[in-house]
Amino acid sequence: MLDYTVLTLAAKRLIAFDAKAVQWHNGFMQRSFQLFTSVFCLLVVGLLTSCHSAMRAESVTRAEIEAQPVEIVTLDGRVQKINVRFALTPAEQQQGLMYISQLPAGHGMIFPMRPPRVAHFWMRNTLVPLDMIFIAPGGVIVKIATRHDTQSDKTTRSDQPVSAVLEIPAGQAAKWGIGVGDIVRHKLAAF
């Protein structure tokens, strides 16, 4: 027969072990719940913030966007303002400035690239010479190409991913002292 004292001692050890396991388990579960709650709250705040930003972006009309000029801040601190039309849809981007017979100084068209990518631009059916200003994410100008070969299918590459391309009358960038490293900004659009 088994001795009661041996069984009692074994039962006490088992109960003590279970109590420690339960304490460890409860502590682990409490920390896990706190971590889950924190992460969940951060995700909810992030989602609400992005939804608010998206709603703001969707509530801004084309007229509101285009009423604000693009500003180019040169390395020496000068600010040049340019009135632009935004080519937002694929059809608008394909059309670009084709068939436009005049493009006054201080005006242009901007082609947002979402997501940023290496851009290829040509002058097919473009009647006016252009400066093509390639803008990297963050708004930094990384390349300027002046094209006088109107109606040409020859392409000009950005050489690196860009978030936008700004087209203005040819020679305007040099006249205003705009160069690589300058910053392009807009009050309602991010580059």
Buried (B, 14 or more C-beta within 10 A) or exposed (E): EEEEEEEEEEEEEEEEEEEEEEEEEEEEEEEEEEEEEEEEEEEEEEEEEEEEEEEEEEEEEEEEBBEBBBBBBBEEEEEBEBEBBBBBEEEEBEBBBEEBEEBEEBBBBBBBBEEBEEBEBBBBBBBBBBBBBBBBBEBBBBBBBBBEEBEBEEEBEBEEBBBBBBBBBBBBBEEBEBBEEBBBBBEBBEB
